[in-house]
Amino acid sequence: MLDPTVFFNLLPMNKIPLDLSSAWKNANLAEYMTILGIYVHAVFLVFAVGFPILVLALEAIGTIKKDNDYIKLAKNASKIWGISFAAGAVTGTLVEFGLVVVWSGSIALIASMAAAPLIIELYAFIIEIVLIGTYLTTFDVLKNHRIIHMLIGFGVLFGSNLSAYMILAVNAWMQVPWGTGNFVGQNILPWVPTMGPDVVNSKSLGILATALSNYGSVVLASPNAFQLLAPFTTDPWIAIVSPEAIITYIHNLLAAVIDSSFIAASYVSYKILKGYGKYEYNLKALKVTFGAGAIASILQPIAGDQQGRLLYEFQRNIFYATEGIGPNGGYNPILSFLLYGNFNHYFRGFNYLESLPGSNNPYAQMTIQASMTYEPWLHFFYYTMVILGVVLFILAIAYFGLYIKLIDRLVKAIFRRSTERFLIYGSFIGAFSGVVASISGWAAREMGRHPWTIYGLVTYPEVITPHPITIWFTIMIMLIELAILFAGLWGFYMIYLKNLKKNTEVVE
């Protein structure tokens, strides 16, 4: 590692070494409001990213079949799109505000590897703002020009997904700092392989990592700091094209479709069970919403498998924890077959990682200990996601009983119900399974690596603001986050549930 004293003369005059106890206290308090903020944002982000696909699918089917029922379904479903976009924008701004103000050391990331994706994300957000209002207000104006209206919708869909991809690319770079070559493996975590091409200035990266670990985010108060770190990378696009970014986006997009589709299907099923609206009309909605969730549920295991392979390759310690491989290692026939094509590969465990040359440095030891500490929770959340994913896969296969007689007979034989009736009840199971699986999967991804930190380079006491964070401040921010959540959910309730029994035509 480089000597952190090379940065000494660039620090402010009141330079003080990082007080770890104070930084940990600040970071622990800040993490509660950060986690809640991310999950609140995710509630609306799921609908903003996944629901447009449902809306456009309904409109496309209605246009092709010349069936006004589907157009009507698309128009009413687009209201959720609008509410989720507005609430997502508010919560996203709050999360980014917290990133800059509370986790101020992360500015170094924004000014280097994350600059390009975040600039593109801003333009993608502008595309959404410009087009979504047009799309939502021209359903009737462009009723004779449905293709043009759909093209506007696809423009919004492009903007929302481009925005999601860029944000997830930043998160993926924090998970796997692609473009740092052998730097992490040679200097910090000896079990980490080469992370893509070496397109960073090793001197700047070393100074950043060591200075933050010694002085915390206060180093960025120096006006000279960014002059030294300016030649950070020769490829500003590297975070966007990393394999971790690509598979993270696909995995999360499918999760968003699963969640929004099954939630919509459960709403339609509730109407059917209560007798609200025409059965044929509601059945059309159920087939499309459940069908979208079913297709995504079948594709998700493929994306999940690729995500797991990347975890095994680049974050071996977290992989061991999620799979419950103990300190001394052990055999796992299923994992062995998936990764190596045989059933008897031996996974060596945490003790092997600790025995590697160079693993006695403080950061490597802390990383291993954190993985071992969080292992029970990581294992629990990971396998909760996996088990519920299997449930979703079974529901997905059952869906095709609507079109394949063999599957229809299997559904009747196993569940003692027709496929249509099974889907009505299964939609509630799908909604629950999708939401819980998503929450568990994101928890497993972030746990042990903490928000706004960089795997192998920067820990979260190093990027937290040096200003004290009180418990009352944390409570106040969490209350604001919850208020935004309930305001958005109240909007959904007022439009879709409040007058459901009295006036089904409004909500159909």
C-alpha positions as CSV (number, residue, x, y, z in Angstrom):
1,M,0.0,0.0,0.0
2,L,1.1,3.6,-0.6
3,D,2.1,5.7,2.4
4,P,-0.9,7.9,3.4
5,T,1.5,10.7,4.4
6,V,1.9,11.6,0.8
7,F,-1.5,13.2,1.2
8,F,-0.6,15.0,4.4
9,N,0.3,18.3,2.9
10,L,-2.9,18.5,0.9
11,L,-5.2,18.2,3.9
12,P,-6.8,21.3,5.6
13,M,-4.8,23.0,8.3
14,N,-6.9,21.4,11.0
15,K,-6.1,17.9,9.8
16,I,-7.0,15.3,12.4
17,P,-6.6,11.5,12.0
18,L,-9.9,9.6,11.7
19,D,-11.6,8.9,15.0
20,L,-12.8,5.4,14.3
21,S,-15.1,5.1,17.3
22,S,-16.9,8.3,16.4
23,A,-17.0,7.4,12.7
24,W,-18.5,4.0,13.5
25,K,-21.1,5.6,15.7
26,N,-22.0,8.1,13.0
27,A,-22.1,5.4,10.3
28,N,-24.3,3.0,12.3
29,L,-26.9,5.7,13.0
30,A,-26.8,6.9,9.4
31,E,-27.2,3.4,8.1
32,Y,-30.7,3.0,9.5
33,M,-32.1,6.0,7.7
34,T,-30.1,5.0,4.5
35,I,-31.5,1.5,4.4
36,L,-35.0,2.7,5.0
37,G,-34.6,5.4,2.4
38,I,-33.3,2.9,-0.2
39,Y,-36.2,0.5,0.5
40,V,-38.8,3.2,0.3
41,H,-37.3,4.4,-3.0
42,A,-37.4,0.8,-4.2
43,V,-41.2,0.5,-3.5
44,F,-41.8,3.1,-6.2
45,L,-38.9,2.3,-8.3
46,V,-40.3,-1.3,-8.8
47,F,-43.5,0.2,-10.2
48,A,-41.7,2.9,-12.2
49,V,-39.5,0.3,-14.0
50,G,-41.7,-2.8,-14.1
51,F,-45.2,-1.4,-14.5
52,P,-44.6,0.5,-17.8
53,I,-44.0,-2.9,-19.4
54,L,-47.5,-4.0,-18.3
55,V,-49.1,-0.8,-19.4
56,L,-47.5,-0.9,-22.9
57,A,-48.2,-4.7,-23.2
58,L,-51.9,-4.0,-22.5
59,E,-52.0,-1.1,-25.0
60,A,-50.2,-3.2,-27.6
61,I,-52.6,-6.1,-27.3
62,G,-55.6,-3.8,-27.5
63,T,-54.2,-2.1,-30.6
64,I,-53.4,-5.4,-32.4
65,K,-56.7,-7.1,-31.4
66,K,-58.7,-3.8,-31.7
67,D,-60.1,-4.6,-28.3
68,N,-61.0,-1.5,-26.3
69,D,-61.0,-3.4,-23.0
70,Y,-57.2,-3.7,-23.1
71,I,-56.8,0.0,-24.0
72,K,-59.1,0.8,-21.0
73,L,-57.0,-1.4,-18.8
74,A,-53.8,0.3,-20.0
75,K,-55.2,3.8,-19.4
76,N,-56.3,3.0,-15.8
77,A,-53.0,1.1,-15.0
78,S,-51.0,4.1,-16.3
79,K,-52.1,6.0,-13.2
80,I,-49.9,3.8,-11.0
81,W,-47.1,4.6,-13.5
82,G,-47.6,8.3,-12.9
83,I,-47.8,8.1,-9.1
84,S,-44.8,5.8,-8.9
85,F,-42.7,8.1,-11.1
86,A,-43.5,11.2,-8.9
87,A,-42.9,9.3,-5.6
88,G,-39.8,7.7,-7.1
89,A,-38.4,11.1,-8.1
90,V,-38.9,12.5,-4.6
91,T,-37.4,9.5,-2.8
92,G,-34.6,9.2,-5.3
93,T,-33.7,12.9,-4.6
94,L,-33.8,12.2,-0.9
95,V,-31.4,9.2,-1.3
96,E,-29.0,11.1,-3.4
97,F,-29.1,14.1,-1.0
98,G,-28.2,11.7,1.8
99,L,-25.4,10.3,-0.3
100,V,-23.8,13.7,-0.8
101,V,-24.4,15.1,2.7
102,V,-24.2,12.1,5.0
103,W,-21.9,9.8,3.1
104,S,-19.8,12.7,1.9
105,G,-16.7,10.6,1.2
106,S,-18.6,9.0,-1.7
107,I,-18.1,12.3,-3.6
108,A,-14.7,10.9,-4.5
109,L,-16.5,8.0,-6.3
110,I,-18.9,10.4,-8.1
111,A,-16.0,12.5,-9.3
112,S,-14.2,9.5,-10.7
113,M,-15.7,6.1,-11.7
114,A,-19.4,7.1,-11.3
115,A,-19.3,10.4,-13.2
116,A,-20.3,9.1,-16.6
117,P,-23.2,6.9,-15.5
118,L,-24.7,9.5,-13.2
119,I,-24.5,12.2,-15.9
120,I,-26.3,9.9,-18.3
121,E,-28.8,9.0,-15.6
122,L,-29.6,12.7,-15.3
123,Y,-30.4,13.0,-19.0
124,A,-32.5,9.8,-18.8
125,F,-34.5,11.3,-16.0
126,I,-35.1,14.4,-18.2
127,I,-36.4,12.1,-20.9
128,E,-38.9,10.6,-18.4
129,I,-40.0,14.0,-17.2
130,V,-40.6,15.4,-20.7
131,L,-42.5,12.3,-22.1
132,I,-44.4,10.8,-19.2
133,G,-46.8,13.7,-18.9
134,T,-47.5,13.6,-22.6
135,Y,-48.1,9.8,-22.5
136,L,-50.5,10.0,-19.5
137,T,-52.6,12.9,-20.9
138,T,-53.0,11.8,-24.5
139,F,-54.7,8.4,-24.2
140,D,-57.9,9.9,-25.7
141,V,-56.3,12.7,-27.8
142,L,-54.3,10.1,-29.7
143,K,-56.9,7.4,-29.7
144,N,-56.9,7.3,-33.5
145,H,-53.1,7.4,-33.6
146,R,-52.4,4.6,-31.1
147,I,-49.0,3.7,-32.6
148,I,-47.7,7.3,-32.0
149,H,-49.0,7.1,-28.4
150,M,-47.2,3.9,-27.8
151,L,-44.0,5.3,-29.2
152,I,-44.2,8.0,-26.6
153,G,-44.7,5.3,-24.0
154,F,-41.7,3.4,-25.2
155,G,-39.7,6.7,-24.9
156,V,-40.6,6.9,-21.3
157,L,-39.8,3.2,-20.8
158,F,-36.4,3.8,-22.4
159,G,-35.7,6.7,-20.1
160,S,-36.8,4.8,-17.0
161,N,-34.7,1.8,-17.8
162,L,-31.7,3.8,-18.9
163,S,-31.9,5.6,-15.5
164,A,-32.2,2.4,-13.7
165,Y,-29.3,0.8,-15.5
166,M,-27.0,3.8,-14.7
167,I,-27.8,3.8,-11.0
168,L,-27.4,0.0,-10.8
169,A,-24.1,0.3,-12.7
170,V,-22.8,2.6,-9.9
171,N,-23.9,0.1,-7.3
172,A,-22.3,-2.7,-9.3
173,W,-19.0,-0.9,-9.4
174,M,-19.2,-0.5,-5.6
175,Q,-19.7,-4.3,-5.5
176,V,-17.0,-5.1,-8.1
177,P,-14.7,-2.1,-8.8
178,W,-14.3,-3.1,-12.5
179,G,-11.3,-1.5,-14.2
180,T,-9.0,-1.6,-11.2
181,G,-7.1,-4.6,-12.7
182,N,-5.0,-6.4,-10.0
183,F,-4.9,-3.5,-7.6
184,V,-7.4,-4.9,-5.0
185,G,-6.0,-8.4,-5.2
186,Q,-2.3,-7.4,-4.9
187,N,-2.7,-4.7,-2.2
188,I,-5.8,-5.4,-0.1
189,L,-7.8,-8.6,-0.6
190,P,-5.6,-11.4,-1.8
191,W,-8.4,-13.7,-2.9
192,V,-9.8,-11.2,-5.4
193,P,-8.9,-11.9,-9.0
194,T,-8.2,-9.4,-11.7
195,M,-11.2,-6.9,-11.9
196,G,-11.1,-6.2,-15.6
197,P,-8.6,-4.0,-17.4
198,D,-6.4,-1.6,-15.5
199,V,-7.7,1.8,-16.5
200,V,-7.2,3.6,-13.2
201,N,-4.3,5.7,-12.0
202,S,-2.9,3.3,-9.3
203,K,-1.2,6.2,-7.5
204,S,-4.5,8.2,-7.2
205,L,-6.4,5.1,-6.2
206,G,-3.9,4.2,-3.6
207,I,-3.8,7.7,-2.2
208,L,-7.6,7.8,-2.1
209,A,-8.0,4.4,-0.3
210,T,-5.2,5.1,2.2
211,A,-6.1,8.7,2.9
212,L,-9.8,7.9,3.5
213,S,-8.8,5.1,5.9
214,N,-6.6,7.4,7.9
215,Y,-8.4,10.7,7.8
216,G,-12.0,9.9,6.6
217,S,-14.1,12.1,4.3
218,V,-12.4,15.2,5.7
219,V,-9.7,14.8,3.1
220,L,-12.1,16.0,0.5
221,A,-12.3,19.4,2.1
222,S,-9.0,20.3,0.7
223,P,-9.2,22.3,-2.6
224,N,-6.2,20.4,-3.8
225,A,-7.6,16.9,-3.3
226,F,-9.4,16.6,-6.6
227,Q,-6.5,18.1,-8.5
228,L,-4.4,15.1,-7.3
229,L,-7.2,12.6,-7.9
230,A,-8.2,14.1,-11.3
231,P,-6.4,11.7,-13.5
232,F,-8.3,8.8,-11.8
233,T,-9.2,6.8,-14.9
234,T,-8.5,6.6,-18.6
235,D,-11.9,5.1,-19.3
236,P,-14.8,7.0,-17.8
237,W,-17.3,4.4,-19.3
238,I,-15.8,1.4,-17.5
239,A,-18.4,1.2,-14.8
240,I,-21.2,1.0,-17.5
241,V,-19.8,-1.9,-19.4
242,S,-18.7,-4.2,-16.5
243,P,-20.3,-7.7,-16.4
244,E,-21.5,-7.0,-12.9
245,A,-23.5,-4.0,-14.1
246,I,-25.1,-5.9,-17.0
247,I,-26.3,-8.8,-15.0
248,T,-27.3,-6.7,-12.0
249,Y,-29.6,-4.7,-14.3
250,I,-31.2,-7.8,-15.9
251,H,-31.7,-9.4,-12.5
252,N,-33.3,-6.3,-11.0
253,L,-35.4,-5.6,-14.1
254,L,-36.9,-9.1,-13.9
255,A,-37.5,-8.6,-10.2
256,A,-39.4,-5.4,-10.9
257,V,-41.5,-7.0,-13.5
258,I,-42.3,-10.0,-11.2
259,D,-43.3,-7.7,-8.3
260,S,-45.4,-5.2,-10.2
261,S,-47.1,-8.0,-12.3
262,F,-48.1,-10.2,-9.4
263,I,-49.2,-7.2,-7.3
264,A,-51.4,-6.1,-10.2
265,A,-52.6,-9.7,-10.7
266,S,-53.6,-9.9,-7.0
267,Y,-55.6,-6.7,-7.3
268,V,-57.5,-8.1,-10.3
269,S,-58.0,-11.4,-8.5
270,Y,-59.4,-9.5,-5.5
271,K,-61.9,-7.9,-7.9
272,I,-62.9,-11.3,-9.3
273,L,-63.4,-12.9,-5.9
274,K,-65.5,-9.9,-4.7
275,G,-67.5,-9.8,-7.9
276,Y,-66.5,-6.3,-8.8
277,G,-66.8,-5.6,-12.6
278,K,-67.3,-8.1,-15.4
279,Y,-65.5,-11.4,-15.1
280,E,-64.4,-11.5,-18.8
281,Y,-62.9,-8.0,-18.4
282,N,-61.0,-8.9,-15.3
283,L,-59.9,-12.2,-16.7
284,K,-58.2,-10.4,-19.6
285,A,-56.3,-8.3,-17.1
286,L,-55.4,-11.3,-15.0
287,K,-54.0,-13.2,-18.0
288,V,-51.7,-10.3,-19.0
289,T,-50.5,-9.4,-15.6
290,F,-50.0,-12.9,-14.3
291,G,-48.4,-13.9,-17.7
292,A,-45.8,-11.1,-17.5
293,G,-44.9,-12.2,-14.0
294,A,-44.7,-15.8,-15.1
295,I,-42.4,-15.1,-18.0
296,A,-40.1,-13.0,-15.8
297,S,-40.1,-15.8,-13.1
298,I,-38.9,-18.3,-15.6
299,L,-36.1,-16.1,-16.8
300,Q,-35.0,-15.0,-13.4
301,P,-33.2,-18.2,-12.4
302,I,-30.9,-17.7,-15.4
303,A,-30.0,-14.2,-14.3
304,G,-29.7,-15.3,-10.7
305,D,-27.3,-18.1,-11.7
306,Q,-25.1,-15.6,-13.5
307,Q,-25.2,-13.2,-10.5
308,G,-24.1,-16.1,-8.2
309,R,-21.2,-17.0,-10.5
310,L,-20.0,-13.4,-10.4
311,L,-20.3,-13.4,-6.6
312,Y,-18.2,-16.6,-6.4
313,E,-15.6,-15.2,-8.7
314,F,-15.2,-11.7,-7.2
315,Q,-16.6,-11.7,-3.7
316,R,-15.6,-15.2,-2.5
317,N,-16.0,-14.3,1.2
318,I,-19.6,-13.2,0.7
319,F,-20.3,-16.2,-1.4
320,Y,-19.1,-18.5,1.5
321,A,-21.3,-16.6,3.9
322,T,-24.5,-16.7,1.8
323,E,-24.0,-20.4,1.0
324,G,-23.3,-21.3,4.7
325,I,-19.8,-22.7,4.0
326,G,-18.0,-22.7,7.4
327,P,-14.5,-21.6,8.3
328,N,-13.0,-25.0,7.5
329,G,-14.9,-25.3,4.2
330,G,-16.9,-28.3,3.0
331,Y,-18.8,-30.0,0.2
332,N,-21.9,-28.8,-1.6
333,P,-22.9,-31.1,-4.4
334,I,-25.4,-28.7,-6.0
335,L,-23.0,-25.8,-6.0
336,S,-20.2,-28.0,-7.2
337,F,-22.1,-29.2,-10.1
338,L,-23.3,-25.8,-11.1
339,L,-19.8,-24.2,-10.9
340,Y,-17.5,-27.1,-11.9
341,G,-19.7,-29.8,-13.6
342,N,-19.1,-32.4,-10.9
343,F,-20.5,-33.2,-7.5
344,N,-17.4,-33.4,-5.3
345,H,-15.6,-30.1,-5.5
346,Y,-14.3,-29.0,-2.0
347,F,-15.0,-25.4,-1.0
348,R,-12.1,-24.3,1.3
349,G,-13.9,-21.7,3.5
350,F,-12.8,-18.7,5.5
351,N,-9.7,-20.2,7.0
352,Y,-8.2,-20.7,3.5
353,L,-8.8,-17.0,2.8
354,E,-7.1,-16.0,6.0
355,S,-4.1,-18.2,5.1
356,L,-3.4,-16.4,1.8
357,P,-0.3,-14.3,1.7
358,G,-1.2,-10.7,2.4
359,S,-4.5,-11.5,4.2
360,N,-3.1,-10.3,7.5
361,N,-3.7,-6.6,6.6
362,P,-6.4,-4.9,8.7
363,Y,-8.8,-4.5,5.8
364,A,-8.7,-8.1,4.7
365,Q,-9.1,-9.3,8.3
366,M,-12.1,-7.0,8.9
367,T,-13.7,-8.1,5.6
368,I,-13.4,-11.8,6.6
369,Q,-14.7,-11.2,10.1
370,A,-17.6,-9.1,8.8
371,S,-18.6,-12.0,6.5
372,M,-18.4,-14.5,9.3
373,T,-20.4,-12.2,11.6
374,Y,-23.2,-11.7,9.1
375,E,-23.1,-15.3,7.8
376,P,-26.4,-16.4,9.6
377,W,-28.3,-13.4,8.2
378,L,-26.8,-13.6,4.8
379,H,-27.6,-17.3,4.6
380,F,-31.1,-16.7,5.8
381,F,-31.9,-13.9,3.4
382,Y,-30.3,-15.6,0.4
383,Y,-32.2,-18.9,0.9
384,T,-35.4,-17.1,1.6
385,M,-35.0,-15.5,-1.9
386,V,-34.1,-18.9,-3.5
387,I,-37.0,-20.8,-1.9
388,L,-39.5,-18.1,-2.9
389,G,-38.0,-18.0,-6.3
390,V,-38.9,-21.7,-6.6
391,V,-42.4,-20.9,-5.6
392,L,-42.6,-18.2,-8.3
393,F,-41.3,-20.7,-10.9
394,I,-44.0,-23.2,-10.0
395,L,-46.7,-20.5,-10.4
396,A,-45.1,-19.6,-13.7
397,I,-45.3,-23.1,-15.1
398,A,-48.9,-23.4,-13.8
399,Y,-49.9,-20.3,-15.8
400,F,-49.3,-22.1,-19.1
401,G,-52.0,-24.5,-18.1
402,L,-54.3,-21.9,-19.8
403,Y,-52.8,-22.9,-23.1
404,I,-51.3,-26.3,-22.7
405,K,-53.6,-29.2,-21.8
406,L,-51.0,-31.4,-20.1
407,I,-50.1,-28.6,-17.7
408,D,-53.8,-27.9,-17.1
409,R,-54.4,-31.5,-16.2
410,L,-51.4,-31.4,-13.8
411,V,-52.7,-28.3,-12.1
412,K,-56.1,-29.9,-11.6
413,A,-54.6,-33.2,-10.4
414,I,-52.2,-31.5,-7.9
415,F,-54.2,-28.5,-6.7
416,R,-57.7,-29.8,-7.2
417,R,-58.7,-26.6,-9.1
418,S,-58.9,-25.4,-12.6
419,T,-56.0,-23.4,-13.9
420,E,-58.1,-20.2,-14.0
421,R,-59.1,-20.6,-10.3
422,F,-55.5,-21.6,-9.3
423,L,-54.2,-18.4,-10.9
424,I,-56.7,-16.3,-9.0
425,Y,-55.5,-17.6,-5.6
426,G,-51.9,-18.0,-6.8
427,S,-51.6,-14.4,-7.7
428,F,-51.7,-13.5,-3.9
429,I,-48.9,-16.1,-3.3
430,G,-47.0,-14.6,-6.2
431,A,-47.3,-11.0,-4.9
432,F,-46.1,-12.0,-1.4
433,S,-43.3,-14.2,-2.7
434,G,-42.0,-11.6,-5.2
435,V,-41.9,-8.8,-2.7
436,V,-40.3,-10.8,0.1
437,A,-37.8,-12.4,-2.3
438,S,-36.8,-8.9,-3.6
439,I,-36.3,-7.5,-0.1
440,S,-34.3,-10.6,0.9
441,G,-32.2,-10.5,-2.2
442,W,-31.2,-6.9,-1.8
443,A,-30.4,-7.4,1.9
444,A,-28.2,-10.3,1.0
445,R,-26.4,-8.2,-1.7
446,E,-25.7,-5.3,0.6
447,M,-25.2,-6.9,4.0
448,G,-21.6,-7.0,5.1
449,R,-20.6,-4.4,2.5
450,H,-22.8,-1.5,3.7
451,P,-24.3,1.2,1.4
452,W,-22.1,3.7,-0.3
453,T,-18.8,1.8,0.2
454,I,-16.5,0.1,-2.3
455,Y,-15.7,-3.6,-2.0
456,G,-12.0,-4.0,-1.3
457,L,-11.2,-0.3,-1.3
458,V,-13.3,1.8,1.1
459,T,-15.3,1.0,4.2
460,Y,-18.3,2.9,5.5
461,P,-16.6,4.7,8.5
462,E,-14.3,6.2,6.0
463,V,-17.0,7.9,3.9
464,I,-19.3,9.1,6.6
465,T,-19.5,12.8,7.3
466,P,-17.3,14.0,10.2
467,H,-20.1,16.0,11.6
468,P,-21.9,14.2,14.5
469,I,-25.2,12.4,13.6
470,T,-27.7,12.3,16.5
471,I,-30.3,9.7,17.1
472,W,-33.0,12.4,16.9
473,F,-31.7,13.5,13.4
474,T,-31.9,9.8,12.3
475,I,-35.4,9.5,13.7
476,M,-36.5,12.7,11.9
477,I,-35.2,11.6,8.5
478,M,-36.8,8.1,8.9
479,L,-40.1,9.7,9.7
480,I,-39.9,11.8,6.6
481,E,-39.1,8.7,4.6
482,L,-42.1,6.9,6.0
483,A,-44.3,9.9,5.4
484,I,-43.4,9.8,1.7
485,L,-44.0,6.1,1.6
486,F,-47.5,6.4,3.1
487,A,-48.3,9.4,0.9
488,G,-47.6,7.3,-2.2
489,L,-49.5,4.3,-0.9
490,W,-52.4,6.6,0.0
491,G,-52.4,7.8,-3.7
492,F,-52.7,4.2,-4.8
493,Y,-55.5,3.6,-2.3
494,M,-57.5,6.6,-3.3
495,I,-57.4,5.7,-7.0
496,Y,-57.8,2.0,-6.9
497,L,-59.4,0.8,-3.7
498,K,-61.5,3.6,-2.0
499,N,-64.4,3.4,-4.4
500,L,-63.8,-0.1,-5.7
501,K,-67.2,-1.4,-4.5
502,K,-69.3,1.6,-5.3
503,N,-68.0,2.4,-8.8
504,T,-66.2,-0.5,-10.5
505,E,-66.1,1.3,-13.9
506,V,-63.7,4.0,-12.5
507,V,-61.2,1.4,-11.4
508,E,-61.5,-1.1,-14.1
